[in-house]
Amino acid sequence: MVTVNTRRSVMTLFSSPTCALSHCTRLALHEKGVTAEIEYFDPSDPPESLLELNPNGTSPTLVERDLVLYDSRIIMEYLDERFPHPPLHQMDPVSRANARMIIKRIDQDWYHLLDEILNSGEKKSARAKKMLKESLIAAVPLFAANEFFLSEDFSLIDCSLAPLLWRLPDIGIDLPESASVIDAYAQRLFKRDAFHASLSEEEQEMAKVPVKK
């Protein structure tokens, strides 16, 4: 039997080209400046090379020698600890714990609704779209508080939010002028080199890539 160690001599990220959580992981990878192979695949038809490592064939899956991880948030945490510079978490335990709680809320409140929009029937999808739009608008003060989300420094929280905000036009959510601070925040993220590098060809079609100044 071929082992993971002999099959993968460099870090490899198996990723769906359209999955938002996979996009979060790719963004963290590029923000860290990590050299890795990104292998895009269709989640409905995962390749044998992936199934040998992760029988569930889920996206994303990170492979580094004998390590196999297949949860986006765990992978992002691993990358930040494995490659300390630049840090994407603040160093003190309280700030790191608070950041993890914020990401958990983003997943529970916003990514849950995104999943319903993309994978539910028309009626349920429309309800989820309305709820997501209203929830984002209600969070305007949080987006306005700092240059990045509740911080002066780019972090894993921003890695989690950028792919969600990038998909809003594609799912038919147009935020009102009263939520312009969210658009301004999103544009700051979209103009980062790492964000451009993180986009798959399919994701580039979801929204117009802004011209960098």
PyMOL CGO cylinders between C-alpha atoms (Angstrom):
from pymol import cmd
from pymol.cgo import CYLINDER

trace = [
    CYLINDER, 0.00, 0.00, 0.00, 1.35, 3.43, -0.95, 0.3, 1, 1, 1, 1, 1, 1,
    CYLINDER, 1.35, 3.43, -0.95, 1.64, 5.75, 2.03, 0.3, 1, 1, 1, 1, 1, 1,
    CYLINDER, 1.64, 5.75, 2.03, 0.74, 9.42, 2.14, 0.3, 1, 1, 1, 1, 1, 1,
    CYLINDER, 0.74, 9.42, 2.14, 4.36, 10.28, 2.85, 0.3, 1, 1, 1, 1, 1, 1,
    CYLINDER, 4.36, 10.28, 2.85, 5.62, 8.71, -0.37, 0.3, 1, 1, 1, 1, 1, 1,
    CYLINDER, 5.62, 8.71, -0.37, 2.75, 10.04, -2.47, 0.3, 1, 1, 1, 1, 1, 1,
    CYLINDER, 2.75, 10.04, -2.47, 2.97, 13.70, -1.43, 0.3, 1, 1, 1, 1, 1, 1,
    CYLINDER, 2.97, 13.70, -1.43, 6.42, 15.24, -1.05, 0.3, 1, 1, 1, 1, 1, 1,
    CYLINDER, 6.42, 15.24, -1.05, 5.03, 18.81, -1.04, 0.3, 1, 1, 1, 1, 1, 1,
    CYLINDER, 5.03, 18.81, -1.04, 2.02, 20.35, 0.62, 0.3, 1, 1, 1, 1, 1, 1,
    CYLINDER, 2.02, 20.35, 0.62, -1.12, 19.83, -1.47, 0.3, 1, 1, 1, 1, 1, 1,
    CYLINDER, -1.12, 19.83, -1.47, -4.53, 21.41, -1.09, 0.3, 1, 1, 1, 1, 1, 1,
    CYLINDER, -4.53, 21.41, -1.09, -7.42, 19.59, -2.78, 0.3, 1, 1, 1, 1, 1, 1,
    CYLINDER, -7.42, 19.59, -2.78, -10.09, 22.21, -3.38, 0.3, 1, 1, 1, 1, 1, 1,
    CYLINDER, -10.09, 22.21, -3.38, -13.44, 22.73, -5.01, 0.3, 1, 1, 1, 1, 1, 1,
    CYLINDER, -13.44, 22.73, -5.01, -13.22, 25.68, -7.41, 0.3, 1, 1, 1, 1, 1, 1,
    CYLINDER, -13.22, 25.68, -7.41, -16.54, 27.11, -6.16, 0.3, 1, 1, 1, 1, 1, 1,
    CYLINDER, -16.54, 27.11, -6.16, -16.86, 26.17, -2.48, 0.3, 1, 1, 1, 1, 1, 1,
    CYLINDER, -16.86, 26.17, -2.48, -16.68, 29.27, -0.27, 0.3, 1, 1, 1, 1, 1, 1,
    CYLINDER, -16.68, 29.27, -0.27, -15.06, 27.43, 2.64, 0.3, 1, 1, 1, 1, 1, 1,
    CYLINDER, -15.06, 27.43, 2.64, -12.43, 26.04, 0.31, 0.3, 1, 1, 1, 1, 1, 1,
    CYLINDER, -12.43, 26.04, 0.31, -11.88, 29.59, -0.90, 0.3, 1, 1, 1, 1, 1, 1,
    CYLINDER, -11.88, 29.59, -0.90, -11.28, 30.69, 2.71, 0.3, 1, 1, 1, 1, 1, 1,
    CYLINDER, -11.28, 30.69, 2.71, -8.55, 28.09, 3.00, 0.3, 1, 1, 1, 1, 1, 1,
    CYLINDER, -8.55, 28.09, 3.00, -6.91, 29.11, -0.27, 0.3, 1, 1, 1, 1, 1, 1,
    CYLINDER, -6.91, 29.11, -0.27, -6.95, 32.73, 0.85, 0.3, 1, 1, 1, 1, 1, 1,
    CYLINDER, -6.95, 32.73, 0.85, -5.23, 31.86, 4.14, 0.3, 1, 1, 1, 1, 1, 1,
    CYLINDER, -5.23, 31.86, 4.14, -2.67, 29.81, 2.22, 0.3, 1, 1, 1, 1, 1, 1,
    CYLINDER, -2.67, 29.81, 2.22, -1.80, 32.75, -0.04, 0.3, 1, 1, 1, 1, 1, 1,
    CYLINDER, -1.80, 32.75, -0.04, -1.82, 35.28, 2.80, 0.3, 1, 1, 1, 1, 1, 1,
    CYLINDER, -1.82, 35.28, 2.80, 0.79, 33.13, 4.55, 0.3, 1, 1, 1, 1, 1, 1,
    CYLINDER, 0.79, 33.13, 4.55, 2.84, 32.96, 1.35, 0.3, 1, 1, 1, 1, 1, 1,
    CYLINDER, 2.84, 32.96, 1.35, 3.02, 29.18, 1.57, 0.3, 1, 1, 1, 1, 1, 1,
    CYLINDER, 3.02, 29.18, 1.57, 4.26, 27.24, -1.44, 0.3, 1, 1, 1, 1, 1, 1,
    CYLINDER, 4.26, 27.24, -1.44, 1.74, 24.47, -2.10, 0.3, 1, 1, 1, 1, 1, 1,
    CYLINDER, 1.74, 24.47, -2.10, 0.07, 22.65, -4.96, 0.3, 1, 1, 1, 1, 1, 1,
    CYLINDER, 0.07, 22.65, -4.96, -3.64, 23.41, -5.34, 0.3, 1, 1, 1, 1, 1, 1,
    CYLINDER, -3.64, 23.41, -5.34, -5.54, 20.63, -7.07, 0.3, 1, 1, 1, 1, 1, 1,
    CYLINDER, -5.54, 20.63, -7.07, -9.05, 21.63, -8.10, 0.3, 1, 1, 1, 1, 1, 1,
    CYLINDER, -9.05, 21.63, -8.10, -11.66, 18.90, -8.39, 0.3, 1, 1, 1, 1, 1, 1,
    CYLINDER, -11.66, 18.90, -8.39, -15.39, 18.35, -8.74, 0.3, 1, 1, 1, 1, 1, 1,
    CYLINDER, -15.39, 18.35, -8.74, -16.73, 17.43, -5.26, 0.3, 1, 1, 1, 1, 1, 1,
    CYLINDER, -16.73, 17.43, -5.26, -19.39, 15.26, -6.89, 0.3, 1, 1, 1, 1, 1, 1,
    CYLINDER, -19.39, 15.26, -6.89, -16.63, 13.20, -8.51, 0.3, 1, 1, 1, 1, 1, 1,
    CYLINDER, -16.63, 13.20, -8.51, -13.53, 13.30, -6.29, 0.3, 1, 1, 1, 1, 1, 1,
    CYLINDER, -13.53, 13.30, -6.29, -10.36, 11.83, -7.79, 0.3, 1, 1, 1, 1, 1, 1,
    CYLINDER, -10.36, 11.83, -7.79, -8.96, 8.52, -6.59, 0.3, 1, 1, 1, 1, 1, 1,
    CYLINDER, -8.96, 8.52, -6.59, -5.80, 10.26, -5.40, 0.3, 1, 1, 1, 1, 1, 1,
    CYLINDER, -5.80, 10.26, -5.40, -7.95, 12.23, -2.93, 0.3, 1, 1, 1, 1, 1, 1,
    CYLINDER, -7.95, 12.23, -2.93, -10.13, 9.29, -1.87, 0.3, 1, 1, 1, 1, 1, 1,
    CYLINDER, -10.13, 9.29, -1.87, -7.03, 7.34, -0.92, 0.3, 1, 1, 1, 1, 1, 1,
    CYLINDER, -7.03, 7.34, -0.92, -6.17, 10.10, 1.55, 0.3, 1, 1, 1, 1, 1, 1,
    CYLINDER, -6.17, 10.10, 1.55, -9.66, 11.17, 2.60, 0.3, 1, 1, 1, 1, 1, 1,
    CYLINDER, -9.66, 11.17, 2.60, -12.32, 8.53, 1.86, 0.3, 1, 1, 1, 1, 1, 1,
    CYLINDER, -12.32, 8.53, 1.86, -15.05, 11.18, 2.23, 0.3, 1, 1, 1, 1, 1, 1,
    CYLINDER, -15.05, 11.18, 2.23, -13.56, 13.16, -0.65, 0.3, 1, 1, 1, 1, 1, 1,
    CYLINDER, -13.56, 13.16, -0.65, -14.44, 16.44, 1.04, 0.3, 1, 1, 1, 1, 1, 1,
    CYLINDER, -14.44, 16.44, 1.04, -13.20, 19.88, 0.04, 0.3, 1, 1, 1, 1, 1, 1,
    CYLINDER, -13.20, 19.88, 0.04, -10.90, 21.29, 1.17, 0.3, 1, 1, 1, 1, 1, 1,
    CYLINDER, -10.90, 21.29, 1.17, -8.39, 18.59, 2.10, 0.3, 1, 1, 1, 1, 1, 1,
    CYLINDER, -8.39, 18.59, 2.10, -4.83, 19.50, 2.99, 0.3, 1, 1, 1, 1, 1, 1,
    CYLINDER, -4.83, 19.50, 2.99, -2.03, 16.95, 2.72, 0.3, 1, 1, 1, 1, 1, 1,
    CYLINDER, -2.03, 16.95, 2.72, 1.46, 17.48, 4.04, 0.3, 1, 1, 1, 1, 1, 1,
    CYLINDER, 1.46, 17.48, 4.04, 3.58, 14.33, 4.20, 0.3, 1, 1, 1, 1, 1, 1,
    CYLINDER, 3.58, 14.33, 4.20, 1.76, 12.05, 6.67, 0.3, 1, 1, 1, 1, 1, 1,
    CYLINDER, 1.76, 12.05, 6.67, -0.75, 14.70, 7.76, 0.3, 1, 1, 1, 1, 1, 1,
    CYLINDER, -0.75, 14.70, 7.76, -4.24, 14.84, 6.24, 0.3, 1, 1, 1, 1, 1, 1,
    CYLINDER, -4.24, 14.84, 6.24, -6.68, 17.57, 7.33, 0.3, 1, 1, 1, 1, 1, 1,
    CYLINDER, -6.68, 17.57, 7.33, -10.16, 18.07, 5.90, 0.3, 1, 1, 1, 1, 1, 1,
    CYLINDER, -10.16, 18.07, 5.90, -11.92, 20.86, 7.73, 0.3, 1, 1, 1, 1, 1, 1,
    CYLINDER, -11.92, 20.86, 7.73, -11.44, 24.39, 6.42, 0.3, 1, 1, 1, 1, 1, 1,
    CYLINDER, -11.44, 24.39, 6.42, -11.18, 26.05, 9.83, 0.3, 1, 1, 1, 1, 1, 1,
    CYLINDER, -11.18, 26.05, 9.83, -8.78, 23.42, 11.17, 0.3, 1, 1, 1, 1, 1, 1,
    CYLINDER, -8.78, 23.42, 11.17, -6.64, 23.80, 8.05, 0.3, 1, 1, 1, 1, 1, 1,
    CYLINDER, -6.64, 23.80, 8.05, -6.55, 27.58, 8.44, 0.3, 1, 1, 1, 1, 1, 1,
    CYLINDER, -6.55, 27.58, 8.44, -5.52, 27.29, 12.09, 0.3, 1, 1, 1, 1, 1, 1,
    CYLINDER, -5.52, 27.29, 12.09, -2.85, 24.75, 11.16, 0.3, 1, 1, 1, 1, 1, 1,
    CYLINDER, -2.85, 24.75, 11.16, -1.41, 27.00, 8.47, 0.3, 1, 1, 1, 1, 1, 1,
    CYLINDER, -1.41, 27.00, 8.47, -1.22, 29.91, 10.88, 0.3, 1, 1, 1, 1, 1, 1,
    CYLINDER, -1.22, 29.91, 10.88, 0.61, 27.82, 13.49, 0.3, 1, 1, 1, 1, 1, 1,
    CYLINDER, 0.61, 27.82, 13.49, 2.78, 25.93, 11.01, 0.3, 1, 1, 1, 1, 1, 1,
    CYLINDER, 2.78, 25.93, 11.01, 3.94, 29.14, 9.33, 0.3, 1, 1, 1, 1, 1, 1,
    CYLINDER, 3.94, 29.14, 9.33, 4.07, 31.82, 12.07, 0.3, 1, 1, 1, 1, 1, 1,
    CYLINDER, 4.07, 31.82, 12.07, 4.84, 34.80, 9.82, 0.3, 1, 1, 1, 1, 1, 1,
    CYLINDER, 4.84, 34.80, 9.82, 2.86, 36.79, 9.01, 0.3, 1, 1, 1, 1, 1, 1,
    CYLINDER, 2.86, 36.79, 9.01, 0.54, 35.92, 11.93, 0.3, 1, 1, 1, 1, 1, 1,
    CYLINDER, 0.54, 35.92, 11.93, -3.18, 35.81, 11.14, 0.3, 1, 1, 1, 1, 1, 1,
    CYLINDER, -3.18, 35.81, 11.14, -4.17, 35.59, 14.81, 0.3, 1, 1, 1, 1, 1, 1,
    CYLINDER, -4.17, 35.59, 14.81, -3.21, 37.94, 17.58, 0.3, 1, 1, 1, 1, 1, 1,
    CYLINDER, -3.21, 37.94, 17.58, -0.68, 36.36, 19.91, 0.3, 1, 1, 1, 1, 1, 1,
    CYLINDER, -0.68, 36.36, 19.91, -2.42, 36.57, 23.28, 0.3, 1, 1, 1, 1, 1, 1,
    CYLINDER, -2.42, 36.57, 23.28, -4.77, 33.68, 24.21, 0.3, 1, 1, 1, 1, 1, 1,
    CYLINDER, -4.77, 33.68, 24.21, -7.78, 35.91, 24.94, 0.3, 1, 1, 1, 1, 1, 1,
    CYLINDER, -7.78, 35.91, 24.94, -7.69, 37.62, 21.54, 0.3, 1, 1, 1, 1, 1, 1,
    CYLINDER, -7.69, 37.62, 21.54, -7.18, 34.28, 19.76, 0.3, 1, 1, 1, 1, 1, 1,
    CYLINDER, -7.18, 34.28, 19.76, -10.14, 32.74, 21.60, 0.3, 1, 1, 1, 1, 1, 1,
    CYLINDER, -10.14, 32.74, 21.60, -12.34, 35.74, 20.77, 0.3, 1, 1, 1, 1, 1, 1,
    CYLINDER, -12.34, 35.74, 20.77, -11.34, 35.50, 17.09, 0.3, 1, 1, 1, 1, 1, 1,
    CYLINDER, -11.34, 35.50, 17.09, -12.25, 31.80, 17.04, 0.3, 1, 1, 1, 1, 1, 1,
    CYLINDER, -12.25, 31.80, 17.04, -15.65, 32.62, 18.54, 0.3, 1, 1, 1, 1, 1, 1,
    CYLINDER, -15.65, 32.62, 18.54, -16.26, 35.27, 15.88, 0.3, 1, 1, 1, 1, 1, 1,
    CYLINDER, -16.26, 35.27, 15.88, -15.41, 32.81, 13.11, 0.3, 1, 1, 1, 1, 1, 1,
    CYLINDER, -15.41, 32.81, 13.11, -17.75, 30.26, 14.69, 0.3, 1, 1, 1, 1, 1, 1,
    CYLINDER, -17.75, 30.26, 14.69, -20.55, 32.84, 14.67, 0.3, 1, 1, 1, 1, 1, 1,
    CYLINDER, -20.55, 32.84, 14.67, -19.80, 33.72, 11.04, 0.3, 1, 1, 1, 1, 1, 1,
    CYLINDER, -19.80, 33.72, 11.04, -20.12, 30.03, 10.16, 0.3, 1, 1, 1, 1, 1, 1,
    CYLINDER, -20.12, 30.03, 10.16, -23.31, 29.51, 12.17, 0.3, 1, 1, 1, 1, 1, 1,
    CYLINDER, -23.31, 29.51, 12.17, -25.07, 32.72, 11.18, 0.3, 1, 1, 1, 1, 1, 1,
    CYLINDER, -25.07, 32.72, 11.18, -23.88, 33.58, 7.67, 0.3, 1, 1, 1, 1, 1, 1,
    CYLINDER, -23.88, 33.58, 7.67, -22.34, 30.49, 6.08, 0.3, 1, 1, 1, 1, 1, 1,
    CYLINDER, -22.34, 30.49, 6.08, -25.31, 28.43, 7.20, 0.3, 1, 1, 1, 1, 1, 1,
    CYLINDER, -25.31, 28.43, 7.20, -27.58, 30.82, 5.30, 0.3, 1, 1, 1, 1, 1, 1,
    CYLINDER, -27.58, 30.82, 5.30, -25.27, 30.79, 2.27, 0.3, 1, 1, 1, 1, 1, 1,
    CYLINDER, -25.27, 30.79, 2.27, -25.53, 27.01, 2.21, 0.3, 1, 1, 1, 1, 1, 1,
    CYLINDER, -25.53, 27.01, 2.21, -29.33, 27.23, 2.30, 0.3, 1, 1, 1, 1, 1, 1,
    CYLINDER, -29.33, 27.23, 2.30, -29.33, 29.76, -0.54, 0.3, 1, 1, 1, 1, 1, 1,
    CYLINDER, -29.33, 29.76, -0.54, -27.19, 27.53, -2.73, 0.3, 1, 1, 1, 1, 1, 1,
    CYLINDER, -27.19, 27.53, -2.73, -28.64, 24.13, -1.88, 0.3, 1, 1, 1, 1, 1, 1,
    CYLINDER, -28.64, 24.13, -1.88, -32.32, 24.58, -0.91, 0.3, 1, 1, 1, 1, 1, 1,
    CYLINDER, -32.32, 24.58, -0.91, -35.56, 24.90, -2.80, 0.3, 1, 1, 1, 1, 1, 1,
    CYLINDER, -35.56, 24.90, -2.80, -36.72, 28.24, -4.18, 0.3, 1, 1, 1, 1, 1, 1,
    CYLINDER, -36.72, 28.24, -4.18, -38.88, 29.23, -1.20, 0.3, 1, 1, 1, 1, 1, 1,
    CYLINDER, -38.88, 29.23, -1.20, -36.33, 28.33, 1.47, 0.3, 1, 1, 1, 1, 1, 1,
    CYLINDER, -36.33, 28.33, 1.47, -33.52, 29.86, -0.58, 0.3, 1, 1, 1, 1, 1, 1,
    CYLINDER, -33.52, 29.86, -0.58, -35.40, 33.17, -0.91, 0.3, 1, 1, 1, 1, 1, 1,
    CYLINDER, -35.40, 33.17, -0.91, -36.02, 33.25, 2.84, 0.3, 1, 1, 1, 1, 1, 1,
    CYLINDER, -36.02, 33.25, 2.84, -32.35, 32.55, 3.57, 0.3, 1, 1, 1, 1, 1, 1,
    CYLINDER, -32.35, 32.55, 3.57, -31.29, 35.29, 1.13, 0.3, 1, 1, 1, 1, 1, 1,
    CYLINDER, -31.29, 35.29, 1.13, -33.51, 37.81, 2.91, 0.3, 1, 1, 1, 1, 1, 1,
    CYLINDER, -33.51, 37.81, 2.91, -32.16, 36.75, 6.30, 0.3, 1, 1, 1, 1, 1, 1,
    CYLINDER, -32.16, 36.75, 6.30, -28.53, 36.97, 5.18, 0.3, 1, 1, 1, 1, 1, 1,
    CYLINDER, -28.53, 36.97, 5.18, -29.02, 40.44, 3.72, 0.3, 1, 1, 1, 1, 1, 1,
    CYLINDER, -29.02, 40.44, 3.72, -30.75, 41.70, 6.86, 0.3, 1, 1, 1, 1, 1, 1,
    CYLINDER, -30.75, 41.70, 6.86, -28.14, 40.12, 9.13, 0.3, 1, 1, 1, 1, 1, 1,
    CYLINDER, -28.14, 40.12, 9.13, -25.28, 41.75, 7.23, 0.3, 1, 1, 1, 1, 1, 1,
    CYLINDER, -25.28, 41.75, 7.23, -26.99, 45.14, 7.35, 0.3, 1, 1, 1, 1, 1, 1,
    CYLINDER, -26.99, 45.14, 7.35, -27.49, 44.76, 11.10, 0.3, 1, 1, 1, 1, 1, 1,
    CYLINDER, -27.49, 44.76, 11.10, -23.74, 44.15, 11.43, 0.3, 1, 1, 1, 1, 1, 1,
    CYLINDER, -23.74, 44.15, 11.43, -22.76, 47.45, 9.76, 0.3, 1, 1, 1, 1, 1, 1,
    CYLINDER, -22.76, 47.45, 9.76, -21.36, 48.92, 13.02, 0.3, 1, 1, 1, 1, 1, 1,
    CYLINDER, -21.36, 48.92, 13.02, -18.98, 45.95, 13.31, 0.3, 1, 1, 1, 1, 1, 1,
    CYLINDER, -18.98, 45.95, 13.31, -17.66, 46.49, 9.79, 0.3, 1, 1, 1, 1, 1, 1,
    CYLINDER, -17.66, 46.49, 9.79, -17.26, 50.22, 10.45, 0.3, 1, 1, 1, 1, 1, 1,
    CYLINDER, -17.26, 50.22, 10.45, -15.32, 49.87, 13.70, 0.3, 1, 1, 1, 1, 1, 1,
    CYLINDER, -15.32, 49.87, 13.70, -11.86, 49.17, 12.21, 0.3, 1, 1, 1, 1, 1, 1,
    CYLINDER, -11.86, 49.17, 12.21, -10.00, 48.85, 8.93, 0.3, 1, 1, 1, 1, 1, 1,
    CYLINDER, -10.00, 48.85, 8.93, -10.46, 45.09, 9.10, 0.3, 1, 1, 1, 1, 1, 1,
    CYLINDER, -10.46, 45.09, 9.10, -13.16, 43.16, 10.94, 0.3, 1, 1, 1, 1, 1, 1,
    CYLINDER, -13.16, 43.16, 10.94, -12.92, 44.28, 14.58, 0.3, 1, 1, 1, 1, 1, 1,
    CYLINDER, -12.92, 44.28, 14.58, -9.17, 44.72, 14.16, 0.3, 1, 1, 1, 1, 1, 1,
    CYLINDER, -9.17, 44.72, 14.16, -6.55, 47.01, 12.70, 0.3, 1, 1, 1, 1, 1, 1,
    CYLINDER, -6.55, 47.01, 12.70, -4.75, 43.96, 11.32, 0.3, 1, 1, 1, 1, 1, 1,
    CYLINDER, -4.75, 43.96, 11.32, -5.79, 41.46, 8.65, 0.3, 1, 1, 1, 1, 1, 1,
    CYLINDER, -5.79, 41.46, 8.65, -6.67, 38.13, 10.29, 0.3, 1, 1, 1, 1, 1, 1,
    CYLINDER, -6.67, 38.13, 10.29, -8.28, 34.74, 9.81, 0.3, 1, 1, 1, 1, 1, 1,
    CYLINDER, -8.28, 34.74, 9.81, -11.61, 36.46, 10.42, 0.3, 1, 1, 1, 1, 1, 1,
    CYLINDER, -11.61, 36.46, 10.42, -11.10, 38.43, 7.22, 0.3, 1, 1, 1, 1, 1, 1,
    CYLINDER, -11.10, 38.43, 7.22, -10.06, 35.23, 5.43, 0.3, 1, 1, 1, 1, 1, 1,
    CYLINDER, -10.06, 35.23, 5.43, -13.43, 33.84, 6.50, 0.3, 1, 1, 1, 1, 1, 1,
    CYLINDER, -13.43, 33.84, 6.50, -15.46, 36.86, 5.42, 0.3, 1, 1, 1, 1, 1, 1,
    CYLINDER, -15.46, 36.86, 5.42, -13.92, 37.73, 2.06, 0.3, 1, 1, 1, 1, 1, 1,
    CYLINDER, -13.92, 37.73, 2.06, -15.19, 34.65, 0.13, 0.3, 1, 1, 1, 1, 1, 1,
    CYLINDER, -15.19, 34.65, 0.13, -18.69, 35.16, 1.55, 0.3, 1, 1, 1, 1, 1, 1,
    CYLINDER, -18.69, 35.16, 1.55, -18.81, 38.82, 0.52, 0.3, 1, 1, 1, 1, 1, 1,
    CYLINDER, -18.81, 38.82, 0.52, -17.35, 38.02, -2.91, 0.3, 1, 1, 1, 1, 1, 1,
    CYLINDER, -17.35, 38.02, -2.91, -20.32, 35.73, -3.59, 0.3, 1, 1, 1, 1, 1, 1,
    CYLINDER, -20.32, 35.73, -3.59, -23.06, 38.24, -2.76, 0.3, 1, 1, 1, 1, 1, 1,
    CYLINDER, -23.06, 38.24, -2.76, -23.57, 39.50, -6.35, 0.3, 1, 1, 1, 1, 1, 1,
    CYLINDER, -23.57, 39.50, -6.35, -23.58, 35.93, -7.64, 0.3, 1, 1, 1, 1, 1, 1,
    CYLINDER, -23.58, 35.93, -7.64, -26.40, 34.93, -5.26, 0.3, 1, 1, 1, 1, 1, 1,
    CYLINDER, -26.40, 34.93, -5.26, -28.39, 38.08, -5.97, 0.3, 1, 1, 1, 1, 1, 1,
    CYLINDER, -28.39, 38.08, -5.97, -27.75, 40.10, -2.81, 0.3, 1, 1, 1, 1, 1, 1,
    CYLINDER, -27.75, 40.10, -2.81, -27.28, 43.82, -3.38, 0.3, 1, 1, 1, 1, 1, 1,
    CYLINDER, -27.28, 43.82, -3.38, -26.61, 45.73, -0.18, 0.3, 1, 1, 1, 1, 1, 1,
    CYLINDER, -26.61, 45.73, -0.18, -28.17, 49.20, 0.19, 0.3, 1, 1, 1, 1, 1, 1,
    CYLINDER, -28.17, 49.20, 0.19, -26.28, 52.48, 0.43, 0.3, 1, 1, 1, 1, 1, 1,
    CYLINDER, -26.28, 52.48, 0.43, -26.75, 52.38, 4.20, 0.3, 1, 1, 1, 1, 1, 1,
    CYLINDER, -26.75, 52.38, 4.20, -24.40, 49.38, 4.20, 0.3, 1, 1, 1, 1, 1, 1,
    CYLINDER, -24.40, 49.38, 4.20, -21.70, 51.06, 2.10, 0.3, 1, 1, 1, 1, 1, 1,
    CYLINDER, -21.70, 51.06, 2.10, -19.11, 50.44, 4.83, 0.3, 1, 1, 1, 1, 1, 1,
    CYLINDER, -19.11, 50.44, 4.83, -19.43, 46.71, 4.12, 0.3, 1, 1, 1, 1, 1, 1,
    CYLINDER, -19.43, 46.71, 4.12, -18.69, 47.30, 0.44, 0.3, 1, 1, 1, 1, 1, 1,
    CYLINDER, -18.69, 47.30, 0.44, -15.72, 49.50, 1.35, 0.3, 1, 1, 1, 1, 1, 1,
    CYLINDER, -15.72, 49.50, 1.35, -14.42, 46.80, 3.68, 0.3, 1, 1, 1, 1, 1, 1,
    CYLINDER, -14.42, 46.80, 3.68, -14.93, 44.13, 1.01, 0.3, 1, 1, 1, 1, 1, 1,
    CYLINDER, -14.93, 44.13, 1.01, -13.07, 46.16, -1.61, 0.3, 1, 1, 1, 1, 1, 1,
    CYLINDER, -13.07, 46.16, -1.61, -10.08, 46.49, 0.74, 0.3, 1, 1, 1, 1, 1, 1,
    CYLINDER, -10.08, 46.49, 0.74, -9.97, 42.71, 0.95, 0.3, 1, 1, 1, 1, 1, 1,
    CYLINDER, -9.97, 42.71, 0.95, -10.55, 42.11, -2.75, 0.3, 1, 1, 1, 1, 1, 1,
    CYLINDER, -10.55, 42.11, -2.75, -7.63, 44.34, -3.73, 0.3, 1, 1, 1, 1, 1, 1,
    CYLINDER, -7.63, 44.34, -3.73, -5.12, 42.31, -1.74, 0.3, 1, 1, 1, 1, 1, 1,
    CYLINDER, -5.12, 42.31, -1.74, -2.61, 40.30, -3.78, 0.3, 1, 1, 1, 1, 1, 1,
    CYLINDER, -2.61, 40.30, -3.78, -3.45, 37.15, -1.85, 0.3, 1, 1, 1, 1, 1, 1,
    CYLINDER, -3.45, 37.15, -1.85, -7.14, 37.47, -2.65, 0.3, 1, 1, 1, 1, 1, 1,
    CYLINDER, -7.14, 37.47, -2.65, -6.45, 37.74, -6.37, 0.3, 1, 1, 1, 1, 1, 1,
    CYLINDER, -6.45, 37.74, -6.37, -4.17, 34.70, -6.17, 0.3, 1, 1, 1, 1, 1, 1,
    CYLINDER, -4.17, 34.70, -6.17, -6.81, 32.72, -4.25, 0.3, 1, 1, 1, 1, 1, 1,
    CYLINDER, -6.81, 32.72, -4.25, -9.50, 32.95, -6.93, 0.3, 1, 1, 1, 1, 1, 1,
    CYLINDER, -9.50, 32.95, -6.93, -10.25, 29.97, -9.12, 0.3, 1, 1, 1, 1, 1, 1,
    CYLINDER, -10.25, 29.97, -9.12, -11.34, 30.63, -12.71, 0.3, 1, 1, 1, 1, 1, 1,
    CYLINDER, -11.34, 30.63, -12.71, -14.94, 29.93, -11.70, 0.3, 1, 1, 1, 1, 1, 1,
    CYLINDER, -14.94, 29.93, -11.70, -14.74, 32.38, -8.80, 0.3, 1, 1, 1, 1, 1, 1,
    CYLINDER, -14.74, 32.38, -8.80, -13.35, 35.09, -11.03, 0.3, 1, 1, 1, 1, 1, 1,
    CYLINDER, -13.35, 35.09, -11.03, -16.64, 34.95, -12.93, 0.3, 1, 1, 1, 1, 1, 1,
    CYLINDER, -16.64, 34.95, -12.93, -18.74, 35.46, -9.77, 0.3, 1, 1, 1, 1, 1, 1,
    CYLINDER, -18.74, 35.46, -9.77, -17.94, 39.16, -9.49, 0.3, 1, 1, 1, 1, 1, 1,
    CYLINDER, -17.94, 39.16, -9.49, -15.84, 41.67, -11.32, 0.3, 1, 1, 1, 1, 1, 1,
    CYLINDER, -15.84, 41.67, -11.32, -12.28, 41.66, -9.99, 0.3, 1, 1, 1, 1, 1, 1,
    CYLINDER, -12.28, 41.66, -9.99, -11.55, 45.29, -9.00, 0.3, 1, 1, 1, 1, 1, 1,
    CYLINDER, -11.55, 45.29, -9.00, -8.70, 47.14, -10.64, 0.3, 1, 1, 1, 1, 1, 1,
    CYLINDER, -8.70, 47.14, -10.64, -5.82, 47.48, -8.22, 0.3, 1, 1, 1, 1, 1, 1,
    CYLINDER, -5.82, 47.48, -8.22, -4.59, 51.02, -7.57, 0.3, 1, 1, 1, 1, 1, 1,
]
cmd.load_cgo(trace, "trace")
